[in-house]
Amino acid sequence: MEPRIRVENVSKTFTLHTQGGTRLAVMAGASLTVRPGECVALTGPSGAGKSTLMRIVYGNYRADAGSVTVAGTEVVNAEPRTVLALRRHVLGYVSQFLRVVPRVPTIEVVAEPCLAVGRCPASAEARARALLTRLNIPERLWGLSPLTFSGGEQQRVNIARGFAHAYPALLLDEPTASLDAANRAEVLRLIAEAKADGAAILGIFHDAEARAAICDRAVDVGAFMPAAGAATEGAG
Ligand SMILES: Nc1ncnc2c1ncn2[C@@H]1O[C@H](COP(=O)(O)OP(=O)(O)OP(=O)(O)O)[C@@H](O)[C@H]1O
């Protein structure tokens, strides 16, 4: 089966404009693939570039060289509208923190990705209700904005939103961090269901048990760190 996420020879150097234009080479020759139904973990020491690579795949950071394709769409140097369409229909991202518009009720926050892909309101809301129930968000909170929720509640709303639409490709940044055992098990079930539906999943899982339970293999991002000495180039 063709990979659904393909990263080929990606390199990234940050230019620190506020620090004399210092250039920091953080990644060179990064390559990986994720096939439909597969869950691949990004591993490697702190600072190796796991988050950076996820952001490059999502189109938040631009790679300096190389190629990233998601379901055949090139992400590096893509037009913003191409990236937005990809994110709406194909590529989901469960980040560590919930970012929402103030005053929008939780049920709408979770239903929104389904509405955005044209699902009817009743079915989008049914999906949102089912996910909020599974993730143990009490129904009395569904009509309120999640902005005042506890950290753990916000994280579960974020996960519910991320899994509402059955994205063909999914990026997960620490989806089980700081969840209690029951909710953690539920999130692992959601990931397993997405895999069974054919989603290609790329994730960062510091939770080693979760990684062992759900990931088919790991890619060590440490292998893509530029050689020592190349890490900091001169200003310019
Ligand atoms: N926006 C940025 N500007 C400048 N440097 C950055 C930026 N984002 C990341 N870096 C640098 O890139 C390197 C990789 O960072 P990254 O956050 O991707 O690592 P990580 O493997 O996810 O680490 P951790 O496990 O600690 O979260 C670090 O040296 C970091 O300082």
The ligand as a Tripos MOL2 file, in Angstrom:
@<TRIPOS>MOLECULE
LIG
   31    33     1     0     0
SMALL
NO_CHARGES

@<TRIPOS>ATOM
      1 N1         10.4800   28.2030   16.4700 N.pl3     1 LIG1
      2 C1         11.7500   27.8650   16.7400 C.ar      1 LIG1
      3 N2         12.7600   28.7690   16.6350 N.ar      1 LIG1
      4 C2         14.0150   28.4300   16.8850 C.ar      1 LIG1
      5 N3         14.4240   27.2090   17.2740 N.ar      1 LIG1
      6 C3         13.4760   26.2710   17.4140 C.ar      1 LIG1
      7 C4         12.0890   26.5380   17.1510 C.ar      1 LIG1
      8 N4         11.4000   25.4030   17.3830 N.ar      1 LIG1
      9 C5         12.2910   24.4820   17.7600 C.ar      1 LIG1
     10 N5         13.5390   24.9870   17.7760 N.ar      1 LIG1
     11 C6         14.7730   24.2650   18.1210 C.3       1 LIG1
     12 O1         14.7950   23.0560   17.3910 O.3       1 LIG1
     13 C7         15.3200   21.9940   18.1850 C.3       1 LIG1
     14 C8         14.3240   20.8570   18.2180 C.3       1 LIG1
     15 O2         13.1940   21.2370   19.0010 O.3       1 LIG1
     16 P1         11.8830   20.3570   19.1230 P.3       1 LIG1
     17 O3         10.9180   21.0900   19.9770 O.co2     1 LIG1
     18 O4         11.4370   19.9530   17.7640 O.co2     1 LIG1
     19 O5         12.4440   19.0620   19.8890 O.3       1 LIG1
     20 P2         11.6640   17.8380   20.5230 P.3       1 LIG1
     21 O6         12.3790   16.6130   20.0640 O.co2     1 LIG1
     22 O7         10.2110   17.9310   20.2090 O.co2     1 LIG1
     23 O8         11.9290   18.0780   22.0690 O.3       1 LIG1
     24 P3         11.0730   17.7350   23.4080 P.3       1 LIG1
     25 O9         11.0440   16.2260   23.5040 O.co2     1 LIG1
     26 O10        11.8720   18.3720   24.4840 O.co2     1 LIG1
     27 O11         9.7060   18.3550   23.2210 O.co2     1 LIG1
     28 C9         15.6190   22.5820   19.5530 C.3       1 LIG1
     29 O12        17.0000   22.8370   19.6160 O.3       1 LIG1
     30 C10        14.8240   23.8740   19.5830 C.3       1 LIG1
     31 O13        15.4540   24.8490   20.3320 O.3       1 LIG1
@<TRIPOS>BOND
     1     1     2 1
     2     2     3 ar
     3     2     7 ar
     4     3     4 ar
     5     4     5 ar
     6     5     6 ar
     7     6     7 ar
     8     6    10 ar
     9     7     8 ar
    10     8     9 ar
    11     9    10 ar
    12    10    11 1
    13    11    12 1
    14    11    30 1
    15    12    13 1
    16    13    14 1
    17    13    28 1
    18    14    15 1
    19    15    16 1
    20    16    17 2
    21    16    18 1
    22    16    19 1
    23    19    20 1
    24    20    21 2
    25    20    22 1
    26    20    23 1
    27    23    24 1
    28    24    25 2
    29    24    26 1
    30    24    27 1
    31    28    29 1
    32    28    30 1
    33    30    31 1
@<TRIPOS>SUBSTRUCTURE
     1 LIG1         1 GROUP 0 **** ****
